Amino acid sequence: MMPNLRKLMRQVKAEELEVKEVIMRFDGKEWVFKNPTVMRMEVMGQTTFQVVGGHEERPLVREEDVELVMEKTGKGREEVVKALEESKDIAEAILKLSGSPHQ
C-alpha cells in the first residue's frame, strides 16, 4: 500500500449507525430503504454516508394534494394517499374515491 494511502486510511473514522429507515426524496418520487445498513465516514473533514440495502420506489405525494382530495371526497388520509400514489393524478384519485366511473 502506498504511504499516502496508509496515512489516509488512518484518518478515516467509520461508524455503523443503527437506522430503521432512510428516505431519499426526488422530484415526484422517493426511495424508501427499510432496515438498511448505514455507515458514516469522516475523511479529511468531510462526512459521507453509505446506505446499503433494498429500496422501494414510491411516487411523492404532496400534502396539499392529500388535503384537497380528503376535502373533496370525505375519505381518510391513508386511503387518499394510497389513491394518489396509484393514480398519480388528483382528478383521477377524486373520481376513484368518489366511486364515479371514469375513462
Secondary structure as the mmCIF struct_conf table of DSSP 4:
data_model
#
loop_
_struct_conf.conf_type_id
_struct_conf.id
_struct_conf.beg_label_comp_id
_struct_conf.beg_label_asym_id
_struct_conf.beg_label_seq_id
_struct_conf.end_label_comp_id
_struct_conf.end_label_asym_id
_struct_conf.end_label_seq_id
HELX_RH_AL_P HELX_RH_AL_P1 PRO A 3 GLN A 11
STRN STRN1 LYS A 13 LEU A 17
BEND BEND1 LYS A 20 LYS A 20
STRN STRN2 GLU A 21 PHE A 26
TURN_TY1_P TURN_TY1_P1 ASP A 27 GLY A 28
STRN STRN3 LYS A 29 LYS A 34
BEND BEND2 ASN A 35 ASN A 35
STRN STRN4 THR A 37 VAL A 43
TURN_TY1_P TURN_TY1_P2 MET A 44 GLY A 45
STRN STRN5 GLN A 46 VAL A 52
BEND BEND3 GLY A 53 GLY A 53
STRN STRN6 HIS A 55 PRO A 59
HELX_RH_AL_P HELX_RH_AL_P2 GLU A 63 THR A 73
HELX_RH_AL_P HELX_RH_AL_P3 ARG A 77 SER A 87
HELX_RH_AL_P HELX_RH_AL_P4 ILE A 90 SER A 98
TURN_TY1_P TURN_TY1_P3 GLY A 99 GLY A 99
#
